[in-house]
Amino acid sequence: MREETSNERKGISLPCVVLGIVFFILLMMFVLPILTGTLNIGNAAGIIFCAIMLFVTWGNTYFLKIVAKLKESTGGRIAVAAVLSLFILGIAYVGYLTSLIVTADKTPPKEDCTVIVLGCQVRGDDPSLMLLARINTAYDYLLKHPDVPCIVTGGKGDDENISEAQCMRDILVEKGISPDRIYMEDRAVNTVENIAFSKQIIEENGLSTNTAIVTDIFHEYRASRIVKDAQLMYGSVPADCVWYLLPTYYVRELIAITAVFVGLA
């Protein structure tokens, strides 16, 4: 009969307990948006990853038994080494993408610019929390720069009573921004179209090609690539994200950027 290892006799170590608590808290943060009607690839991937890491940490004894069993064969040892290598490479890749995300919003717009507010979900007639944050950020910027025009973007989804652009325009006007400063792009269904159709408005109305992109902080990097591909000048005006939505949309953005890198978006 195989003797138990010292790790098996000791049970779960303190570092594993602490890491498990961290991953459990993260798991709850990925679950929380579901309770408010937000379910996408971001929190789905986050839930799966956290569940695996909880097994690795809190189920440490069973995890080590599986690894030990795999190491008894050459193929198993190769599989363990491959998974470990992929995990390390994955951590490095996520770190690289994170550095791109956190540095993209450090590009301030030029004084002579056109504000472009990227669309986000409307719930019926009302803005989602993320869209409301973008509207408020755009309002603050427009208030400080009274000569700058603004393009609000986003079409009408099947579950929306009005277009995202209309929702933004209505609220900005209610808050005191002159409707003469606001142009509506209400056809787009994604960020690429937001920028492409906004460029048409810029050209048709002789607006500045220096842009001030209002979107969530984690979305600024991908937006900057699209703006530059459209041959417009990029500037960032990032909006704060609701804290409990940040993990979900951060992971979603990692996946979206990867899709851009491999040519799927």
Buried (B, 14 or more C-beta within 10 A) or exposed (E): EEEEEEBBEEEBEEEBEEBBEEBBEBBEBBBBBBEEEBBBEBBBBBBEBBBEBBBBBBBBBEBBBEBBEBEEEEEBEEBBEEEEEEEEEEEEEBEEBBEBBEEBBEBEBEEEBBBBBBBBBBBEEEBBBBBBBBBBBBBBBBEEBEEBBBBBBBBBEEEBEBBBBBBBBBBBEEBEBEEEBBBBBBBBEBBBBBBBBBBEBBEEEEBBBBBBBBBBBBBBBBBBBBBEEBEBBBBBBBBEBBEBBBBBBBBBBBBBBBEBEEEEB
